[in-house]
Amino acid sequence: MLTLSYPEQPDAVNNDRHAAVILWDGVVCGVFTGSERKNFIGNPLLRQIVDDVHAHTIIDGMDQAGLIEGCGEPFATALNKAGVTTGFKP
């Protein structure tokens, strides 16, 4: 178990192990904003929701939602063309 105070030891986040814990806690568990990944990004193979635009609320607000959507669609399209199933339908 990691027991560091990141405000007291900010350089610790440069360690891959610590960065992974922060990412997991923030995105998967909703520690950053109270929004969790499962609310926006399910398993597309099981026909679960994939909402790139509103998933941004996991990190912060919707202030850049249009920009995120503008990046997400071409990226998903490129993945689809490469044979990766994303659940995105252009």
Secondary structure, DSSP 4 states (H G I P E B T S, - for coil): -----TTT-GGGGGSHHHHHHHHIIIIIS-TTTS--GGGTB--GGGT--B-HHHHGGGTS-STTHHHHHHHHHHHHHHHHHTT-------
